[in-house]
Structures are given as structure tokens and as C-alpha cells.
């Protein structure tokens, strides 16, 4: 029996080449279903557009704008006026800067220096999640600061900053503080190393004490401050931190102490009390003045003319000049920092030099490398929470973008009925 050979050509002839040209009930219903689905989709989008804008939303709205999350027309201005949410061709709803400034008082970012002023939406990107809109991504800053160009002259800041860990210079107070600046800013003799030793002589009758940083350094009361400016360390007060151990006693015959005010007021107080305790006793007066200015004041302050006091009986001396302590309220005057947000970190982890500092002129601020140990650029506001040790490194944490003029601040703090606007810094979360 002969074997029949099968070729490709013979197999191809078995197929009906006009199959797809012929009608079929199944294929007809497929077309009906596809057309019906398309019509239903158009109807759903149209009906949804009349009822709300959810069908057109690009994503969840931020926490700050949740109060009018269903009123898209507050921010999105239609190109075709009165078109509503009907999907009209050309009805592209954008957010102009005027829509933002109707609620937020803000000024342009160095408009007199930079060549280009970016619109609000270039940094504050909405519909990316329920986050704080003020936490703008770094690319909003680095689009200019990675290669900073100014309209005239040369930049007064670093011109090539790609991130906190790449290109960012060390902090300005550490870069620019000279010994003359420190002398003028502090004017105080102080030894941190001695005060942090164990078993110091404490207040009378209470035995030895061991001080900690928090014994003197306290976070300032946040009352009256917005959250972005809370967590500031309050200036050290002699009355609250020093007097219990370093008294201003000048005569054992009285328990009263001299006031820690001006040298003129302190001297007047001593002379008034000595006139009562020891009338017409110049030696007792000189002794009291010597104790106060040579032993008490000169311990921490520079006192001009203090060498005249000892062994000068029955002499009336002019008021000595006591150099006051000038503690800066804020070292990072151009940046934000919250000690409250860093409460889980021990003071000496950042201010390690305080443990060995013997001069009140030492600037004990942590260097940028200390901050970069945690703020290493590995964490992002929209990203997942990373393991301990990786903190957010966004520019917005420390820097305010908008320059609010003094009169704008005064208006913002005035009559809320006349001006319901918010300053940008009031919308920042507590860090």
C-alpha cells in the first residue's frame, strides 16, 4: 500500500480562507458586548463627572487639602469657563499660582536673585498620597540648586547641591564663626567638662550631685509658636540653672543674695544692705564688694577693674564693668531644627565635644557629618519606612522656601476674619 505524503500546501488547502468573512452568532454577540461596554463606560464617566470629580482624580489628596477634597474647583480652574466636570475637549483643569495664594501667604524665592521663579506645582505635587504637601521632594529644590544660576553677581550659597549628603556644605555657623565672633557672642567663662564630672558639690545641704545636659539646657515652651518653630533650646538662665550652686552671697551676716542683673544694680544693692548691716564700716563694705565682684562675678564673667577691690579699705570704687553673656537664641537662623523631634537621641551623641570642652568660647554645634549618620538620603517621604538609623533627608526638614515679609507675618497674626490666610511655615508638620 502506497504511503500518502502530506505537504504543507496540501494541509493549507484544508482551511477555509473565507472563514472570518462569514457571519457567526458568537462573533456578532462579541461585537454587541464590546460596543455595550464602551457605551456604559462613557455613560459612567459622564454621570460621575456631573456628580463628583473622583473619576478624574489622579490619586489621593494631601492631608492639608482634605477639608475641600471633594471641591476640586477650589484649586483647578477650568480652561472652558462654566464647563463643570463634563468631559469637554479642551477643558484641561490646571492649578495656577493664584489659586494657591488665595489661601497661602508666600513670597517668591529670592525673586531678586534667581533667574527663574518656579510655579507652586513644580515643588508641591498633589495627588501622590495622604501626606503633608509642604514635604516637597528634593527635586523641587535641586532643579535649581544642583546648578544654581543667579541674575547678577555670584551665588552667596553653594551652587552645586544635589542632596543633603552630596554637595551640601557644613553648617554656616561652623564655617564662619571666628574667635572674635565667638568672643562677642558669648562673653562667658564656662567649662563643660568640669560641670559634667561626677560628685560635684551641689546646693548647700544636699550633698554631691552629677549634672546632665538637661540640668541646664531645657527646650523652650512652644506656646505661641507654630509647629515648625517649636523644639528650640531656651537660653540658660542663671536663676533656674546656676544660682542653686553658685550663689551671689556677699556677707555671712545676711541670707540675701545680690541680684543677677547689671553690675550697677548689684553694686547698689550691696551698698544699701551693708549700710544697714555695718553702718559706716568701709572695710566691711569693701570686703562685700570684693567677694561679689572678684570671687562671684569674675568666676564666669570678665570684670574690668576687679583687681582694685582687695585690701582697699574705706575707698569708694566706680562701678566695675562686667561683660555680659550674650547667648544667641538660634545658631541656625536660616534653618529649622527641633530638639523635640530628636528627643530619642542622647545629647552627647550629637554634642560630643561638650564632654571635653573647657572654654565658653567653644562652638559645640554638631558638624554636618554627625547629622548625616541618620539623615543619609536613604529614606523619602513617599517611600517605605526603613530600619532604625535612616531618617528622612528632605530639604524641607530644615529649610523654608518662601520668604515671608514682616508685614505679611503681622497681617497673618491679625484679624482672622479679615485675613484667613496661612503662612507656609504654619503648615509644616512638627519634625
C-alpha positions as CSV (number, residue, x, y, z in Angstrom):
1,X,0.0,0.0,0.0
2,X,1.4,3.3,-1.0
3,X,2.2,5.8,1.7
4,X,0.3,9.1,1.3
5,X,2.6,12.0,1.6
6,X,1.4,15.2,3.4
7,X,2.8,18.5,2.3
8,X,2.4,22.0,3.8
9,X,0.5,23.0,0.7
10,X,-1.9,20.1,0.9
11,X,-2.6,20.8,4.6
12,X,-3.2,24.6,3.9
13,X,-5.9,23.7,1.3
14,X,-8.0,22.2,4.1
15,X,-8.5,25.6,5.8
16,X,-11.3,27.9,4.7
17,X,-9.7,31.2,3.8
18,X,-13.0,33.0,3.9
19,X,-13.9,31.9,7.5
20,X,-13.5,35.4,9.0
21,X,-15.7,36.9,6.3
22,X,-18.6,34.8,7.2
23,X,-21.1,35.7,9.9
24,X,-21.4,33.9,13.2
25,X,-23.8,34.3,16.1
26,X,-21.0,34.1,18.6
27,X,-18.9,36.8,16.9
28,X,-22.0,39.0,16.5
29,X,-22.7,38.9,20.2
30,X,-19.0,39.7,20.9
31,X,-19.4,42.9,18.9
32,X,-22.6,43.7,20.8
33,X,-20.9,43.2,24.2
34,X,-17.9,45.3,23.2
35,X,-20.0,48.2,22.0
36,X,-22.2,48.0,25.0
37,X,-19.2,48.1,27.4
38,X,-17.9,51.1,25.6
39,X,-21.2,52.9,25.8
40,X,-21.5,52.0,29.6
41,X,-18.0,53.3,30.2
42,X,-18.8,56.7,28.5
43,X,-22.1,57.0,30.5
44,X,-20.4,56.1,33.8
45,X,-17.6,58.7,33.2
46,X,-20.2,61.3,32.2
47,X,-22.5,60.7,35.2
48,X,-19.6,60.6,37.6
49,X,-18.4,63.9,36.2
50,X,-21.7,65.5,36.9
51,X,-21.8,64.1,40.5
52,X,-18.1,64.4,41.6
53,X,-14.6,64.6,40.2
54,X,-13.5,61.2,41.7
55,X,-13.5,59.7,38.3
56,X,-10.9,62.2,37.1
57,X,-8.7,62.2,40.2
58,X,-5.1,61.3,39.7
59,X,-4.8,60.0,43.3
60,X,-5.4,60.7,47.0
61,X,-5.3,64.3,48.1
62,X,-2.9,65.5,50.8
63,X,-3.9,65.9,54.4
64,X,-3.7,69.7,54.2
65,X,-6.3,69.9,51.4
66,X,-8.6,67.1,52.7
67,X,-11.0,69.7,54.0
68,X,-12.1,70.5,50.4
69,X,-11.1,67.2,48.8
70,X,-14.5,67.0,47.0
71,X,-14.4,70.6,45.8
72,X,-11.8,70.3,43.0
73,X,-12.9,73.7,41.6
74,X,-11.2,75.4,44.5
75,X,-7.8,74.7,43.0
76,X,-8.5,73.5,39.5
77,X,-9.5,76.4,37.2
78,X,-11.3,75.3,34.0
79,X,-9.9,76.5,30.7
80,X,-13.5,76.4,29.3
81,X,-15.4,78.6,31.8
82,X,-18.6,77.0,33.2
83,X,-17.9,73.6,31.6
84,X,-18.0,72.0,35.1
85,X,-16.8,68.4,35.1
86,X,-18.4,67.5,31.8
87,X,-15.6,65.9,29.7
88,X,-15.4,68.6,27.1
89,X,-12.4,68.6,24.7
90,X,-10.0,71.3,25.8
91,X,-11.4,71.5,29.3
92,X,-8.0,71.0,30.9
93,X,-8.1,72.0,34.6
94,X,-4.8,73.3,35.8
95,X,-3.7,74.9,39.1
96,X,-2.4,78.4,38.8
97,X,-0.3,80.1,41.5
98,X,-3.2,82.5,42.2
99,X,-5.3,79.5,43.4
100,X,-2.6,78.6,46.0
101,X,-2.0,82.2,47.1
102,X,-5.7,82.7,47.7
103,X,-5.2,80.7,50.9
104,X,-1.4,80.8,51.5
105,X,0.7,83.9,52.1
106,X,4.0,83.3,50.4
107,X,6.6,85.3,48.6
108,X,8.8,84.3,45.6
109,X,12.0,82.5,46.5
110,X,14.7,85.2,46.1
111,X,13.0,86.7,43.1
112,X,15.6,89.4,43.0
113,X,18.4,87.0,42.7
114,X,17.3,83.9,40.8
115,X,16.8,83.9,37.0
116,X,13.7,81.7,37.1
117,X,10.9,81.5,39.7
118,X,9.2,78.2,39.6
119,X,5.4,77.8,39.9
120,X,4.0,76.3,43.1
121,X,3.1,73.0,41.4
122,X,6.7,72.3,40.4
123,X,7.6,71.7,44.1
124,X,4.3,70.9,45.8
125,X,3.0,67.9,43.9
126,X,-0.6,67.0,44.8
127,X,-2.4,63.6,44.4
128,X,0.5,61.5,45.4
129,X,-0.9,60.3,48.8
130,X,-2.2,61.5,52.1
131,X,1.0,63.3,53.1
132,X,1.9,66.8,54.1
133,X,2.1,68.8,50.9
134,X,4.8,71.0,52.5
135,X,7.1,67.9,52.4
136,X,8.1,68.7,48.9
137,X,10.5,66.2,47.2
138,X,14.2,67.2,46.9
139,X,13.9,67.5,43.1
140,X,11.9,70.7,43.7
141,X,15.0,72.2,45.2
142,X,17.7,70.6,43.2
143,X,16.2,71.6,39.9
144,X,17.8,74.9,40.7
145,X,20.4,74.3,43.4
146,X,22.2,71.5,41.7
147,X,23.4,74.1,39.2
148,X,22.5,77.4,40.8
149,X,22.4,80.5,38.5
150,X,21.8,84.0,39.7
151,X,20.7,87.0,37.8
152,X,23.7,89.0,38.8
153,X,27.0,88.6,40.6
154,X,28.0,85.2,42.1
155,X,25.8,83.0,44.4
156,X,26.2,83.6,48.1
157,X,25.4,80.0,48.8
158,X,26.8,76.7,47.5
159,X,25.9,76.4,43.8
160,X,26.0,72.6,43.4
161,X,23.9,70.8,46.0
162,X,22.4,67.5,44.8
163,X,21.2,66.4,48.2
164,X,22.0,66.6,52.0
165,X,24.7,64.0,51.5
166,X,26.1,65.2,48.2
167,X,27.4,68.8,47.8
168,X,25.9,70.2,50.9
169,X,28.5,72.3,52.8
170,X,28.9,72.2,56.5
171,X,26.7,74.5,58.6
172,X,27.2,78.2,58.3
173,X,28.0,78.9,62.0
174,X,30.8,76.3,61.9
175,X,32.2,77.7,58.7
176,X,32.2,81.4,59.5
177,X,32.5,81.7,63.3
178,X,35.8,83.4,64.1
179,X,37.3,83.8,67.5
180,X,36.3,87.4,67.5
181,X,32.7,86.4,66.7
182,X,32.7,83.8,69.5
183,X,34.1,86.4,72.0
184,X,31.4,88.9,71.2
185,X,28.6,86.3,71.1
186,X,29.4,84.5,74.4
187,X,31.5,86.6,76.7
188,X,31.2,83.9,79.3
189,X,33.8,81.7,81.1
190,X,32.4,78.2,81.2
191,X,33.9,74.7,81.5
192,X,31.5,72.0,80.3
193,X,34.0,69.2,81.2
194,X,34.2,70.2,84.8
195,X,30.4,70.6,85.2
196,X,29.8,67.1,83.8
197,X,32.1,65.4,86.3
198,X,30.6,63.0,88.9
199,X,30.2,64.0,92.5
200,X,30.2,67.8,92.2
201,X,29.5,70.0,95.2
202,X,25.8,70.6,94.9
203,X,23.5,73.1,96.7
204,X,24.2,73.6,100.4
205,X,22.8,70.7,102.5
206,X,22.0,68.5,99.5
207,X,25.4,66.7,99.1
208,X,27.2,65.9,95.9
209,X,25.4,65.9,92.5
210,X,26.1,64.7,89.0
211,X,24.8,67.1,86.4
212,X,23.4,66.1,83.0
213,X,22.9,68.3,79.9
214,X,19.2,68.6,80.7
215,X,20.1,70.0,84.1
216,X,20.8,73.4,82.5
217,X,19.5,73.1,78.9
218,X,15.8,73.0,78.5
219,X,13.5,73.1,75.4
220,X,11.7,76.4,75.2
221,X,8.0,76.5,75.8
222,X,6.3,76.0,72.4
223,X,3.3,78.2,73.4
224,X,2.7,80.8,70.8
225,X,4.9,79.1,68.2
226,X,3.8,77.2,65.1
227,X,5.0,73.6,65.0
228,X,7.8,74.4,62.5
229,X,9.5,76.6,65.1
230,X,9.0,74.6,68.2
231,X,11.7,72.5,69.8
232,X,14.1,75.4,70.2
233,X,16.5,75.2,73.1
234,X,15.9,78.0,75.6
235,X,18.8,80.3,76.8
236,X,20.3,79.1,80.0
237,X,19.0,81.1,82.9
238,X,21.2,81.9,85.9
239,X,18.2,81.9,88.2
240,X,17.0,78.4,87.1
241,X,20.3,76.6,86.4
242,X,23.2,78.3,88.3
243,X,22.1,80.1,91.4
244,X,21.4,77.0,93.5
245,X,25.1,76.1,93.3
246,X,26.8,79.4,92.5
247,X,25.2,81.8,95.0
248,X,25.8,85.6,94.9
249,X,26.2,85.8,98.7
250,X,28.4,88.7,99.7
251,X,28.0,88.8,103.6
252,X,27.5,86.0,106.0
253,X,25.5,88.3,108.2
254,X,22.6,88.1,105.7
255,X,21.0,85.3,103.7
256,X,20.0,87.7,100.9
257,X,21.9,87.5,97.6
258,X,22.8,90.1,95.1
259,X,20.6,90.3,92.0
260,X,21.9,88.8,88.8
261,X,21.2,91.9,86.8
262,X,23.5,94.8,85.8
263,X,26.7,95.5,87.8
264,X,25.3,98.9,88.8
265,X,22.2,97.4,90.3
266,X,24.2,94.7,92.0
267,X,26.6,97.2,93.5
268,X,23.8,99.5,94.6
269,X,22.1,96.5,96.3
270,X,25.3,95.6,98.2
271,X,25.9,99.1,99.4
272,X,22.3,99.5,100.6
273,X,22.5,96.3,102.6
274,X,25.9,96.9,104.0
275,X,24.8,100.4,105.2
276,X,22.2,98.6,107.2
277,X,24.3,95.7,108.4
278,X,27.5,97.6,109.1
279,X,26.9,101.4,109.2
280,X,29.9,103.5,108.4
281,X,32.1,100.4,108.1
282,X,34.2,100.9,104.9
283,X,36.2,97.8,105.5
284,X,33.1,95.6,105.6
285,X,31.7,97.3,102.5
286,X,35.0,96.8,100.6
287,X,35.0,93.1,101.7
288,X,31.4,92.6,100.5
289,X,32.2,94.2,97.1
290,X,35.3,92.2,96.7
291,X,33.5,88.9,97.4
292,X,30.8,89.7,94.9
293,X,32.8,91.0,92.0
294,X,36.2,89.3,92.5
295,X,35.0,85.9,93.7
296,X,31.5,85.6,92.4
297,X,31.1,87.6,89.1
298,X,34.7,87.1,87.9
299,X,34.2,83.3,88.1
300,X,32.1,83.4,84.9
301,X,32.4,87.0,83.6
302,X,35.2,89.3,82.6
303,X,35.2,92.1,85.1
304,X,37.2,95.2,84.3
305,X,38.8,96.8,87.3
306,X,38.2,93.9,89.7
307,X,41.9,93.9,90.8
308,X,41.3,97.2,92.7
309,X,38.9,95.6,95.2
310,X,41.0,93.6,97.6
311,X,42.8,95.4,100.5
312,X,41.5,98.8,99.7
313,X,39.8,99.9,103.0
314,X,37.5,102.9,103.2
315,X,37.6,103.5,99.4
316,X,34.7,104.0,97.1
317,X,35.2,102.5,93.7
318,X,33.4,103.2,90.5
319,X,31.0,100.6,89.2
320,X,33.0,97.7,87.6
321,X,32.3,96.8,84.0
322,X,31.1,93.2,83.8
323,X,31.0,91.7,80.4
324,X,27.5,90.2,80.0
325,X,26.8,86.8,78.5
326,X,25.2,87.0,75.0
327,X,23.6,83.7,74.2
328,X,22.3,83.6,70.7
329,X,18.6,82.5,70.6
330,X,19.3,80.5,67.4
331,X,22.5,79.5,65.8
332,X,20.8,78.1,62.7
333,X,19.0,81.4,61.9
334,X,18.5,80.4,58.3
335,X,17.2,76.9,59.0
336,X,14.8,74.9,61.2
337,X,15.7,72.5,63.9
338,X,13.6,70.8,66.5
339,X,15.2,69.3,69.6
340,X,11.8,67.7,70.4
341,X,12.0,65.6,67.2
342,X,15.4,64.3,68.4
343,X,14.4,63.6,72.0
344,X,15.2,59.8,71.5
345,X,18.8,60.8,70.9
346,X,21.2,61.4,73.8
347,X,22.6,64.9,73.9
348,X,26.2,63.8,73.8
349,X,25.6,61.7,70.7
350,X,25.4,64.9,68.7
351,X,27.3,67.3,71.0
352,X,30.2,65.0,71.8
353,X,32.7,67.9,72.1
354,X,30.8,69.2,75.2
355,X,32.3,66.4,77.2
356,X,35.8,67.7,76.8
357,X,35.2,71.4,76.3
358,X,37.0,73.7,78.8
359,X,36.2,77.1,77.2
360,X,32.9,79.0,77.0
361,X,34.0,80.2,73.5
362,X,33.9,76.6,72.1
363,X,31.2,76.3,69.5
364,X,29.7,72.9,70.3
365,X,27.3,72.6,67.4
366,X,27.3,69.2,65.7
367,X,29.0,69.1,62.3
368,X,27.1,68.0,59.2
369,X,28.8,64.6,59.3
370,X,27.0,64.0,62.6
371,X,23.6,64.6,61.1
372,X,24.4,62.6,58.0
373,X,24.8,59.4,60.1
374,X,21.0,59.2,60.3
375,X,19.9,61.6,57.6
376,X,21.8,59.6,54.9
377,X,19.4,60.1,52.0
378,X,18.1,56.5,52.2
379,X,14.6,57.5,53.3
380,X,12.0,59.5,51.4
381,X,8.6,61.0,52.4
382,X,6.7,58.8,49.9
383,X,8.8,55.7,50.4
384,X,8.6,52.8,52.8
385,X,9.7,53.1,56.4
386,X,13.3,51.9,56.7
387,X,15.1,50.3,59.5
388,X,16.2,52.4,62.5
389,X,19.0,54.8,61.7
390,X,17.6,56.0,58.4
391,X,15.9,59.4,58.9
392,X,14.2,61.5,56.2
393,X,16.7,63.8,54.4
394,X,14.4,66.2,52.6
395,X,15.4,69.8,52.2
396,X,12.1,70.9,53.6
397,X,13.0,69.5,57.1
398,X,15.5,72.3,57.7
399,X,14.9,75.0,55.1
400,X,11.9,77.3,54.5
401,X,11.5,78.0,50.8
402,X,9.2,81.1,51.0
403,X,10.5,84.4,52.3
404,X,7.5,85.9,54.2
405,X,7.9,89.6,54.7
406,X,7.5,91.1,58.2
407,X,4.2,92.9,57.2
408,X,2.8,89.6,55.9
409,X,3.5,87.9,59.2
410,X,1.9,90.8,61.1
411,X,-1.2,90.6,58.9
412,X,-1.3,86.8,59.2
413,X,-1.3,87.1,63.0
414,X,-4.0,89.8,63.0
415,X,-7.7,89.6,62.4
416,X,-8.6,86.2,61.0
417,X,-11.9,87.4,59.8
418,X,-10.3,89.9,57.5
419,X,-7.4,87.7,56.5
420,X,-7.9,83.9,56.8
421,X,-4.7,83.1,55.0
422,X,-2.0,80.8,56.5
423,X,1.7,81.3,56.3
424,X,3.6,78.4,54.7
425,X,5.6,77.7,57.8
426,X,2.4,77.3,59.8
427,X,1.5,74.3,57.7
428,X,4.7,72.3,58.3
429,X,4.5,69.2,60.5
430,X,6.4,69.0,63.8
431,X,9.7,67.3,63.0
